[in-house]
Amino acid sequence: ERSPISEACQGVVTTLHRLGLEKLLAERDLTGIRAWFQKQPLEEHVERIFRLAKVRYAVMTNIPCVEEEAKHWQPEAKPVTSRLRTALRIDNYLKGDWLSISAALQKEG
């Protein structure tokens, strides 16, 4: 009747139910589920997810030597929500990866 599902899949199914997508889930309408997510305003969706999960905030780690991640530390960077906090990762410094560190510093001037 039904094939067994993994623990990870159970988490996805539970999340879709909590978001009120039971009908799309029952119909196995992946296109409809994707369309629903696409229509959600980012800030509202993030707030909804945190509220449903009963989580006050999450911490994102950012590596200052990786350009894509370093931008989150720039003064003009605006977080999507105050529920997402940043923490500086210093792996490259602890590993002594001076090549990537010096390249990042040179790029910044």
C-alpha positions in Angstrom: 0.0 0.0 0.0 2.6 2.5 1.1 6.3 2.3 0.8 8.3 3.1 4.0 9.8 6.5 4.1 13.1 7.7 5.6 13.4 9.8 8.7 14.4 12.8 6.6 11.4 12.3 4.4 9.2 12.1 7.4 10.5 15.6 8.4 9.6 17.0 5.0 6.1 15.4 5.1 5.6 16.8 8.6 6.7 20.2 7.6 4.4 20.3 4.6 1.5 19.2 6.8 2.3 22.0 9.3 2.3 24.5 6.5 -1.2 23.4 5.4 -0.1 21.7 2.2 -1.9 18.3 2.9 -3.9 18.4 -0.3 -0.9 19.0 -2.5 1.0 16.3 -0.6 -1.8 13.8 -0.9 -1.9 14.4 -4.7 1.9 14.2 -4.8 1.8 17.5 -6.7 5.5 18.6 -6.5 4.9 21.3 -9.1 2.1 22.7 -6.9 4.2 22.5 -3.8 7.1 24.4 -5.5 4.6 27.0 -6.8 3.3 27.5 -3.3 6.8 28.1 -1.9 7.6 30.4 -4.8 4.7 32.6 -3.9 5.6 33.1 -0.3 7.1 36.5 0.7 10.5 35.7 2.1 10.3 37.7 5.3 6.8 36.3 6.2 7.8 32.7 5.3 10.9 32.9 7.5 8.9 34.2 10.4 6.2 31.5 9.9 8.9 28.7 9.9 10.5 30.0 13.1 7.1 30.3 14.8 6.0 26.8 13.7 9.3 25.4 14.9 9.1 27.3 18.1 12.7 28.6 17.6 13.7 32.1 18.6 16.7 32.4 16.3 19.3 30.5 14.3 23.0 31.2 14.0 24.6 31.3 10.6 28.4 30.9 10.4 30.2 32.9 7.9 33.9 32.6 6.7 35.4 36.0 6.2 37.8 34.7 3.6 35.1 33.5 1.3 33.6 36.4 -0.7 30.0 35.1 -0.8 30.0 34.7 3.0 32.0 37.8 3.9 29.3 40.0 2.4 27.2 39.2 5.5 29.7 41.1 7.6 29.6 44.3 5.5 28.0 47.3 7.2 25.4 47.6 4.5 24.3 44.0 4.8 20.7 43.8 5.8 19.5 40.5 7.4 16.3 39.0 6.2 15.1 38.8 9.8 16.6 39.5 13.2 16.0 35.7 13.9 19.1 35.0 11.7 22.3 35.8 13.6 25.8 35.7 12.4 28.9 34.1 13.9 32.4 34.5 12.5 34.1 31.2 11.5 37.9 31.3 11.8 38.7 27.8 10.5 41.2 29.2 8.0 43.0 31.1 10.7 43.2 28.1 13.0 44.4 25.8 10.1 47.0 28.4 9.2 45.6 28.7 5.6 47.5 31.9 5.0 47.1 31.6 1.2 43.3 32.1 1.3 43.6 34.6 4.1 46.1 36.8 2.3 44.1 36.6 -1.0 41.0 37.7 0.8 42.8 40.6 2.6 44.4 41.7 -0.7 41.1 41.7 -2.4 39.7 44.0 0.3 42.6 46.4 -0.1 
